[in-house]
Amino acid sequence: MFYGATSWEADIWGRLRSARRVSLSLFLESEAYKRAVQTRLIANVAASYYTLLAFDAKLQVTEKTIEYRNSDVETMKLMKDNDLVTGADLVQSQANLFSAKVTIPELKQSIYETENALSVLLGRNPGPIVRSTLSEQEISSNLKTGIPAQLLANRPDVQEAEYQFRYGFEMTNVARKYFYPSLTLTATGGLTSTDVSKMFNASSVFWNIVGGLTQPYLIRDKTDSD
């Protein structure tokens, strides 16, 4: 014996359409969330890369400054030997040199930490990052501009919030429409014989269609108050 059944509900109040929109809102929200994560990752990678280039430029400027201050100290020593400047001037020149030298280890430590952080964002083991210089960076693409509302609508996190709101709105509609009556049609059918020769015989085929109208009701628990 073969048996099958199916059921169909007339979407009179739009509950099924709202349920489909709920599923669509969840899907679009997940897509917007994925793009928001990708955008944040790209932004963090770009910010770390330019921070690394800025540290490189600062280190280069500091090394040049040390060279100039070394020359200044030598000059001040000669001038001190010829009684052109005082000992305080020489000490001040040496202090300026030392203040520049102490920043070198800090800059190198910052470069090392930024390289490791960028390596984590790129999904690779910590290590040196191959890079160019800050002066070689150029924006090759034209940035599109518009009114603030248009630019805000392109943000994935804003789109995600919109789909969350749409999901909540449609879920409210679905819950509200469960209180309305529903019309369903149920069909059953099958074969009473497994014999191939009798499979297409009308006497071995059965079917049935039933319609139903369902009205939900609420039971209110009333308690006496003192």
MODELLER restraints for C-alpha pairs under 7 A, 6 or more apart:
rsr = mdl.restraints
at = mdl.atoms
rsr.add(forms.Gaussian(group=physical.xy_distance, feature=features.Distance(at['CA:1:A'], at['CA:191:A']), mean=5.54, stdev=0.5))
rsr.add(forms.Gaussian(group=physical.xy_distance, feature=features.Distance(at['CA:1:A'], at['CA:192:A']), mean=4.78, stdev=0.5))
rsr.add(forms.Gaussian(group=physical.xy_distance, feature=features.Distance(at['CA:1:A'], at['CA:193:A']), mean=5.47, stdev=0.5))
rsr.add(forms.Gaussian(group=physical.xy_distance, feature=features.Distance(at['CA:1:A'], at['CA:194:A']), mean=5.86, stdev=0.5))
rsr.add(forms.Gaussian(group=physical.xy_distance, feature=features.Distance(at['CA:2:A'], at['CA:190:A']), mean=5.11, stdev=0.5))
rsr.add(forms.Gaussian(group=physical.xy_distance, feature=features.Distance(at['CA:2:A'], at['CA:191:A']), mean=5.01, stdev=0.5))
rsr.add(forms.Gaussian(group=physical.xy_distance, feature=features.Distance(at['CA:2:A'], at['CA:192:A']), mean=6.70, stdev=0.5))
rsr.add(forms.Gaussian(group=physical.xy_distance, feature=features.Distance(at['CA:3:A'], at['CA:189:A']), mean=5.97, stdev=0.5))
rsr.add(forms.Gaussian(group=physical.xy_distance, feature=features.Distance(at['CA:3:A'], at['CA:190:A']), mean=4.30, stdev=0.5))
rsr.add(forms.Gaussian(group=physical.xy_distance, feature=features.Distance(at['CA:3:A'], at['CA:191:A']), mean=6.61, stdev=0.5))
rsr.add(forms.Gaussian(group=physical.xy_distance, feature=features.Distance(at['CA:4:A'], at['CA:188:A']), mean=5.76, stdev=0.5))
rsr.add(forms.Gaussian(group=physical.xy_distance, feature=features.Distance(at['CA:4:A'], at['CA:189:A']), mean=5.48, stdev=0.5))
rsr.add(forms.Gaussian(group=physical.xy_distance, feature=features.Distance(at['CA:4:A'], at['CA:190:A']), mean=5.89, stdev=0.5))
rsr.add(forms.Gaussian(group=physical.xy_distance, feature=features.Distance(at['CA:5:A'], at['CA:187:A']), mean=5.69, stdev=0.5))
rsr.add(forms.Gaussian(group=physical.xy_distance, feature=features.Distance(at['CA:5:A'], at['CA:188:A']), mean=4.23, stdev=0.5))
rsr.add(forms.Gaussian(group=physical.xy_distance, feature=features.Distance(at['CA:5:A'], at['CA:189:A']), mean=6.38, stdev=0.5))
rsr.add(forms.Gaussian(group=physical.xy_distance, feature=features.Distance(at['CA:6:A'], at['CA:186:A']), mean=5.87, stdev=0.5))
rsr.add(forms.Gaussian(group=physical.xy_distance, feature=features.Distance(at['CA:6:A'], at['CA:187:A']), mean=5.37, stdev=0.5))
rsr.add(forms.Gaussian(group=physical.xy_distance, feature=features.Distance(at['CA:6:A'], at['CA:188:A']), mean=6.44, stdev=0.5))
rsr.add(forms.Gaussian(group=physical.xy_distance, feature=features.Distance(at['CA:7:A'], at['CA:185:A']), mean=5.70, stdev=0.5))
rsr.add(forms.Gaussian(group=physical.xy_distance, feature=features.Distance(at['CA:7:A'], at['CA:186:A']), mean=4.29, stdev=0.5))
rsr.add(forms.Gaussian(group=physical.xy_distance, feature=features.Distance(at['CA:7:A'], at['CA:187:A']), mean=6.18, stdev=0.5))
rsr.add(forms.Gaussian(group=physical.xy_distance, feature=features.Distance(at['CA:8:A'], at['CA:184:A']), mean=5.61, stdev=0.5))
rsr.add(forms.Gaussian(group=physical.xy_distance, feature=features.Distance(at['CA:8:A'], at['CA:185:A']), mean=5.15, stdev=0.5))
rsr.add(forms.Gaussian(group=physical.xy_distance, feature=features.Distance(at['CA:8:A'], at['CA:186:A']), mean=6.35, stdev=0.5))
rsr.add(forms.Gaussian(group=physical.xy_distance, feature=features.Distance(at['CA:9:A'], at['CA:183:A']), mean=5.81, stdev=0.5))
rsr.add(forms.Gaussian(group=physical.xy_distance, feature=features.Distance(at['CA:9:A'], at['CA:184:A']), mean=4.21, stdev=0.5))
rsr.add(forms.Gaussian(group=physical.xy_distance, feature=features.Distance(at['CA:9:A'], at['CA:185:A']), mean=6.23, stdev=0.5))
rsr.add(forms.Gaussian(group=physical.xy_distance, feature=features.Distance(at['CA:10:A'], at['CA:183:A']), mean=5.58, stdev=0.5))
rsr.add(forms.Gaussian(group=physical.xy_distance, feature=features.Distance(at['CA:10:A'], at['CA:184:A']), mean=6.16, stdev=0.5))
rsr.add(forms.Gaussian(group=physical.xy_distance, feature=features.Distance(at['CA:13:A'], at['CA:177:A']), mean=6.66, stdev=0.5))
rsr.add(forms.Gaussian(group=physical.xy_distance, feature=features.Distance(at['CA:15:A'], at['CA:174:A']), mean=5.26, stdev=0.5))
rsr.add(forms.Gaussian(group=physical.xy_distance, feature=features.Distance(at['CA:15:A'], at['CA:177:A']), mean=5.84, stdev=0.5))
rsr.add(forms.Gaussian(group=physical.xy_distance, feature=features.Distance(at['CA:18:A'], at['CA:170:A']), mean=5.56, stdev=0.5))
rsr.add(forms.Gaussian(group=physical.xy_distance, feature=features.Distance(at['CA:18:A'], at['CA:173:A']), mean=6.67, stdev=0.5))
rsr.add(forms.Gaussian(group=physical.xy_distance, feature=features.Distance(at['CA:18:A'], at['CA:174:A']), mean=6.00, stdev=0.5))
rsr.add(forms.Gaussian(group=physical.xy_distance, feature=features.Distance(at['CA:19:A'], at['CA:174:A']), mean=6.38, stdev=0.5))
rsr.add(forms.Gaussian(group=physical.xy_distance, feature=features.Distance(at['CA:21:A'], at['CA:170:A']), mean=6.77, stdev=0.5))
rsr.add(forms.Gaussian(group=physical.xy_distance, feature=features.Distance(at['CA:22:A'], at['CA:167:A']), mean=5.28, stdev=0.5))
rsr.add(forms.Gaussian(group=physical.xy_distance, feature=features.Distance(at['CA:22:A'], at['CA:170:A']), mean=5.75, stdev=0.5))
rsr.add(forms.Gaussian(group=physical.xy_distance, feature=features.Distance(at['CA:22:A'], at['CA:171:A']), mean=6.48, stdev=0.5))
rsr.add(forms.Gaussian(group=physical.xy_distance, feature=features.Distance(at['CA:25:A'], at['CA:163:A']), mean=5.44, stdev=0.5))
rsr.add(forms.Gaussian(group=physical.xy_distance, feature=features.Distance(at['CA:25:A'], at['CA:166:A']), mean=6.49, stdev=0.5))
rsr.add(forms.Gaussian(group=physical.xy_distance, feature=features.Distance(at['CA:25:A'], at['CA:167:A']), mean=5.44, stdev=0.5))
rsr.add(forms.Gaussian(group=physical.xy_distance, feature=features.Distance(at['CA:26:A'], at['CA:167:A']), mean=6.73, stdev=0.5))
rsr.add(forms.Gaussian(group=physical.xy_distance, feature=features.Distance(at['CA:28:A'], at['CA:163:A']), mean=6.74, stdev=0.5))
rsr.add(forms.Gaussian(group=physical.xy_distance, feature=features.Distance(at['CA:29:A'], at['CA:160:A']), mean=4.98, stdev=0.5))
rsr.add(forms.Gaussian(group=physical.xy_distance, feature=features.Distance(at['CA:29:A'], at['CA:163:A']), mean=5.32, stdev=0.5))
rsr.add(forms.Gaussian(group=physical.xy_distance, feature=features.Distance(at['CA:29:A'], at['CA:164:A']), mean=6.61, stdev=0.5))
rsr.add(forms.Gaussian(group=physical.xy_distance, feature=features.Distance(at['CA:32:A'], at['CA:156:A']), mean=5.17, stdev=0.5))
rsr.add(forms.Gaussian(group=physical.xy_distance, feature=features.Distance(at['CA:32:A'], at['CA:157:A']), mean=6.79, stdev=0.5))
rsr.add(forms.Gaussian(group=physical.xy_distance, feature=features.Distance(at['CA:32:A'], at['CA:159:A']), mean=6.26, stdev=0.5))
rsr.add(forms.Gaussian(group=physical.xy_distance, feature=features.Distance(at['CA:32:A'], at['CA:160:A']), mean=5.17, stdev=0.5))
rsr.add(forms.Gaussian(group=physical.xy_distance, feature=features.Distance(at['CA:33:A'], at['CA:156:A']), mean=6.76, stdev=0.5))
rsr.add(forms.Gaussian(group=physical.xy_distance, feature=features.Distance(at['CA:33:A'], at['CA:157:A']), mean=6.71, stdev=0.5))
rsr.add(forms.Gaussian(group=physical.xy_distance, feature=features.Distance(at['CA:33:A'], at['CA:160:A']), mean=6.06, stdev=0.5))
rsr.add(forms.Gaussian(group=physical.xy_distance, feature=features.Distance(at['CA:35:A'], at['CA:156:A']), mean=6.03, stdev=0.5))
rsr.add(forms.Gaussian(group=physical.xy_distance, feature=features.Distance(at['CA:36:A'], at['CA:156:A']), mean=4.96, stdev=0.5))
rsr.add(forms.Gaussian(group=physical.xy_distance, feature=features.Distance(at['CA:36:A'], at['CA:157:A']), mean=5.65, stdev=0.5))
rsr.add(forms.Gaussian(group=physical.xy_distance, feature=features.Distance(at['CA:45:A'], at['CA:118:A']), mean=6.37, stdev=0.5))
rsr.add(forms.Gaussian(group=physical.xy_distance, feature=features.Distance(at['CA:45:A'], at['CA:121:A']), mean=6.48, stdev=0.5))
rsr.add(forms.Gaussian(group=physical.xy_distance, feature=features.Distance(at['CA:48:A'], at['CA:114:A']), mean=6.65, stdev=0.5))
rsr.add(forms.Gaussian(group=physical.xy_distance, feature=features.Distance(at['CA:48:A'], at['CA:118:A']), mean=6.07, stdev=0.5))
rsr.add(forms.Gaussian(group=physical.xy_distance, feature=features.Distance(at['CA:52:A'], at['CA:111:A']), mean=6.14, stdev=0.5))
rsr.add(forms.Gaussian(group=physical.xy_distance, feature=features.Distance(at['CA:52:A'], at['CA:114:A']), mean=6.20, stdev=0.5))
rsr.add(forms.Gaussian(group=physical.xy_distance, feature=features.Distance(at['CA:53:A'], at['CA:133:A']), mean=5.99, stdev=0.5))
rsr.add(forms.Gaussian(group=physical.xy_distance, feature=features.Distance(at['CA:53:A'], at['CA:134:A']), mean=5.32, stdev=0.5))
rsr.add(forms.Gaussian(group=physical.xy_distance, feature=features.Distance(at['CA:54:A'], at['CA:134:A']), mean=6.56, stdev=0.5))
rsr.add(forms.Gaussian(group=physical.xy_distance, feature=features.Distance(at['CA:55:A'], at['CA:107:A']), mean=6.63, stdev=0.5))
rsr.add(forms.Gaussian(group=physical.xy_distance, feature=features.Distance(at['CA:55:A'], at['CA:111:A']), mean=6.29, stdev=0.5))
rsr.add(forms.Gaussian(group=physical.xy_distance, feature=features.Distance(at['CA:57:A'], at['CA:134:A']), mean=6.86, stdev=0.5))
rsr.add(forms.Gaussian(group=physical.xy_distance, feature=features.Distance(at['CA:59:A'], at['CA:104:A']), mean=6.88, stdev=0.5))
rsr.add(forms.Gaussian(group=physical.xy_distance, feature=features.Distance(at['CA:59:A'], at['CA:107:A']), mean=6.36, stdev=0.5))
rsr.add(forms.Gaussian(group=physical.xy_distance, feature=features.Distance(at['CA:62:A'], at['CA:100:A']), mean=6.60, stdev=0.5))
rsr.add(forms.Gaussian(group=physical.xy_distance, feature=features.Distance(at['CA:66:A'], at['CA:97:A']), mean=6.20, stdev=0.5))
rsr.add(forms.Gaussian(group=physical.xy_distance, feature=features.Distance(at['CA:66:A'], at['CA:100:A']), mean=6.21, stdev=0.5))
rsr.add(forms.Gaussian(group=physical.xy_distance, feature=features.Distance(at['CA:66:A'], at['CA:101:A']), mean=6.73, stdev=0.5))
rsr.add(forms.Gaussian(group=physical.xy_distance, feature=features.Distance(at['CA:69:A'], at['CA:97:A']), mean=5.41, stdev=0.5))
rsr.add(forms.Gaussian(group=physical.xy_distance, feature=features.Distance(at['CA:70:A'], at['CA:97:A']), mean=6.66, stdev=0.5))
rsr.add(forms.Gaussian(group=physical.xy_distance, feature=features.Distance(at['CA:72:A'], at['CA:93:A']), mean=6.91, stdev=0.5))
rsr.add(forms.Gaussian(group=physical.xy_distance, feature=features.Distance(at['CA:73:A'], at['CA:90:A']), mean=6.86, stdev=0.5))
rsr.add(forms.Gaussian(group=physical.xy_distance, feature=features.Distance(at['CA:73:A'], at['CA:93:A']), mean=5.67, stdev=0.5))
rsr.add(forms.Gaussian(group=physical.xy_distance, feature=features.Distance(at['CA:73:A'], at['CA:94:A']), mean=6.06, stdev=0.5))
rsr.add(forms.Gaussian(group=physical.xy_distance, feature=features.Distance(at['CA:76:A'], at['CA:90:A']), mean=5.59, stdev=0.5))
rsr.add(forms.Gaussian(group=physical.xy_distance, feature=features.Distance(at['CA:77:A'], at['CA:90:A']), mean=6.54, stdev=0.5))
rsr.add(forms.Gaussian(group=physical.xy_distance, feature=features.Distance(at['CA:79:A'], at['CA:85:A']), mean=5.85, stdev=0.5))
rsr.add(forms.Gaussian(group=physical.xy_distance, feature=features.Distance(at['CA:80:A'], at['CA:86:A']), mean=6.13, stdev=0.5))
rsr.add(forms.Gaussian(group=physical.xy_distance, feature=features.Distance(at['CA:80:A'], at['CA:87:A']), mean=6.74, stdev=0.5))
rsr.add(forms.Gaussian(group=physical.xy_distance, feature=features.Distance(at['CA:115:A'], at['CA:127:A']), mean=6.52, stdev=0.5))
rsr.add(forms.Gaussian(group=physical.xy_distance, feature=features.Distance(at['CA:115:A'], at['CA:128:A']), mean=6.06, stdev=0.5))
rsr.add(forms.Gaussian(group=physical.xy_distance, feature=features.Distance(at['CA:115:A'], at['CA:129:A']), mean=6.04, stdev=0.5))
rsr.add(forms.Gaussian(group=physical.xy_distance, feature=features.Distance(at['CA:116:A'], at['CA:126:A']), mean=4.65, stdev=0.5))
rsr.add(forms.Gaussian(group=physical.xy_distance, feature=features.Distance(at['CA:116:A'], at['CA:127:A']), mean=6.07, stdev=0.5))
rsr.add(forms.Gaussian(group=physical.xy_distance, feature=features.Distance(at['CA:119:A'], at['CA:125:A']), mean=6.16, stdev=0.5))
rsr.add(forms.Gaussian(group=physical.xy_distance, feature=features.Distance(at['CA:119:A'], at['CA:126:A']), mean=5.23, stdev=0.5))
rsr.add(forms.Gaussian(group=physical.xy_distance, feature=features.Distance(at['CA:119:A'], at['CA:127:A']), mean=6.90, stdev=0.5))
rsr.add(forms.Gaussian(group=physical.xy_distance, feature=features.Distance(at['CA:120:A'], at['CA:126:A']), mean=6.76, stdev=0.5))
rsr.add(forms.Gaussian(group=physical.xy_distance, feature=features.Distance(at['CA:153:A'], at['CA:159:A']), mean=6.79, stdev=0.5))
rsr.add(forms.Gaussian(group=physical.xy_distance, feature=features.Distance(at['CA:179:A'], at['CA:216:A']), mean=5.82, stdev=0.5))
rsr.add(forms.Gaussian(group=physical.xy_distance, feature=features.Distance(at['CA:180:A'], at['CA:215:A']), mean=6.60, stdev=0.5))
rsr.add(forms.Gaussian(group=physical.xy_distance, feature=features.Distance(at['CA:180:A'], at['CA:216:A']), mean=6.94, stdev=0.5))
rsr.add(forms.Gaussian(group=physical.xy_distance, feature=features.Distance(at['CA:181:A'], at['CA:213:A']), mean=6.77, stdev=0.5))
rsr.add(forms.Gaussian(group=physical.xy_distance, feature=features.Distance(at['CA:181:A'], at['CA:214:A']), mean=5.32, stdev=0.5))
rsr.add(forms.Gaussian(group=physical.xy_distance, feature=features.Distance(at['CA:181:A'], at['CA:215:A']), mean=4.29, stdev=0.5))
rsr.add(forms.Gaussian(group=physical.xy_distance, feature=features.Distance(at['CA:181:A'], at['CA:216:A']), mean=6.54, stdev=0.5))
rsr.add(forms.Gaussian(group=physical.xy_distance, feature=features.Distance(at['CA:182:A'], at['CA:213:A']), mean=5.70, stdev=0.5))
rsr.add(forms.Gaussian(group=physical.xy_distance, feature=features.Distance(at['CA:182:A'], at['CA:214:A']), mean=5.20, stdev=0.5))
rsr.add(forms.Gaussian(group=physical.xy_distance, feature=features.Distance(at['CA:182:A'], at['CA:215:A']), mean=6.64, stdev=0.5))
rsr.add(forms.Gaussian(group=physical.xy_distance, feature=features.Distance(at['CA:183:A'], at['CA:212:A']), mean=5.75, stdev=0.5))
rsr.add(forms.Gaussian(group=physical.xy_distance, feature=features.Distance(at['CA:183:A'], at['CA:213:A']), mean=4.63, stdev=0.5))
rsr.add(forms.Gaussian(group=physical.xy_distance, feature=features.Distance(at['CA:183:A'], at['CA:214:A']), mean=6.52, stdev=0.5))
rsr.add(forms.Gaussian(group=physical.xy_distance, feature=features.Distance(at['CA:184:A'], at['CA:211:A']), mean=5.73, stdev=0.5))
rsr.add(forms.Gaussian(group=physical.xy_distance, feature=features.Distance(at['CA:184:A'], at['CA:212:A']), mean=5.20, stdev=0.5))
rsr.add(forms.Gaussian(group=physical.xy_distance, feature=features.Distance(at['CA:184:A'], at['CA:213:A']), mean=6.47, stdev=0.5))
rsr.add(forms.Gaussian(group=physical.xy_distance, feature=features.Distance(at['CA:185:A'], at['CA:209:A']), mean=6.92, stdev=0.5))
rsr.add(forms.Gaussian(group=physical.xy_distance, feature=features.Distance(at['CA:185:A'], at['CA:210:A']), mean=5.68, stdev=0.5))
rsr.add(forms.Gaussian(group=physical.xy_distance, feature=features.Distance(at['CA:185:A'], at['CA:211:A']), mean=4.40, stdev=0.5))
rsr.add(forms.Gaussian(group=physical.xy_distance, feature=features.Distance(at['CA:185:A'], at['CA:212:A']), mean=6.32, stdev=0.5))
rsr.add(forms.Gaussian(group=physical.xy_distance, feature=features.Distance(at['CA:186:A'], at['CA:209:A']), mean=5.63, stdev=0.5))
rsr.add(forms.Gaussian(group=physical.xy_distance, feature=features.Distance(at['CA:186:A'], at['CA:210:A']), mean=5.14, stdev=0.5))
rsr.add(forms.Gaussian(group=physical.xy_distance, feature=features.Distance(at['CA:186:A'], at['CA:211:A']), mean=6.29, stdev=0.5))
rsr.add(forms.Gaussian(group=physical.xy_distance, feature=features.Distance(at['CA:187:A'], at['CA:208:A']), mean=5.56, stdev=0.5))
rsr.add(forms.Gaussian(group=physical.xy_distance, feature=features.Distance(at['CA:187:A'], at['CA:209:A']), mean=4.30, stdev=0.5))
rsr.add(forms.Gaussian(group=physical.xy_distance, feature=features.Distance(at['CA:187:A'], at['CA:210:A']), mean=6.34, stdev=0.5))
rsr.add(forms.Gaussian(group=physical.xy_distance, feature=features.Distance(at['CA:188:A'], at['CA:207:A']), mean=5.42, stdev=0.5))
rsr.add(forms.Gaussian(group=physical.xy_distance, feature=features.Distance(at['CA:188:A'], at['CA:208:A']), mean=5.13, stdev=0.5))
rsr.add(forms.Gaussian(group=physical.xy_distance, feature=features.Distance(at['CA:188:A'], at['CA:209:A']), mean=6.47, stdev=0.5))
rsr.add(forms.Gaussian(group=physical.xy_distance, feature=features.Distance(at['CA:189:A'], at['CA:206:A']), mean=5.41, stdev=0.5))
rsr.add(forms.Gaussian(group=physical.xy_distance, feature=features.Distance(at['CA:189:A'], at['CA:207:A']), mean=3.89, stdev=0.5))
rsr.add(forms.Gaussian(group=physical.xy_distance, feature=features.Distance(at['CA:189:A'], at['CA:208:A']), mean=6.24, stdev=0.5))
rsr.add(forms.Gaussian(group=physical.xy_distance, feature=features.Distance(at['CA:190:A'], at['CA:205:A']), mean=5.93, stdev=0.5))
rsr.add(forms.Gaussian(group=physical.xy_distance, feature=features.Distance(at['CA:190:A'], at['CA:206:A']), mean=5.60, stdev=0.5))
rsr.add(forms.Gaussian(group=physical.xy_distance, feature=features.Distance(at['CA:190:A'], at['CA:207:A']), mean=6.49, stdev=0.5))
rsr.add(forms.Gaussian(group=physical.xy_distance, feature=features.Distance(at['CA:191:A'], at['CA:204:A']), mean=5.51, stdev=0.5))
rsr.add(forms.Gaussian(group=physical.xy_distance, feature=features.Distance(at['CA:191:A'], at['CA:205:A']), mean=4.73, stdev=0.5))
rsr.add(forms.Gaussian(group=physical.xy_distance, feature=features.Distance(at['CA:191:A'], at['CA:206:A']), mean=6.34, stdev=0.5))
rsr.add(forms.Gaussian(group=physical.xy_distance, feature=features.Distance(at['CA:192:A'], at['CA:204:A']), mean=5.05, stdev=0.5))
rsr.add(forms.Gaussian(group=physical.xy_distance, feature=features.Distance(at['CA:192:A'], at['CA:205:A']), mean=6.32, stdev=0.5))
rsr.add(forms.Gaussian(group=physical.xy_distance, feature=features.Distance(at['CA:193:A'], at['CA:199:A']), mean=6.67, stdev=0.5))
rsr.add(forms.Gaussian(group=physical.xy_distance, feature=features.Distance(at['CA:193:A'], at['CA:204:A']), mean=5.93, stdev=0.5))
rsr.add(forms.Gaussian(group=physical.xy_distance, feature=features.Distance(at['CA:198:A'], at['CA:204:A']), mean=6.78, stdev=0.5))
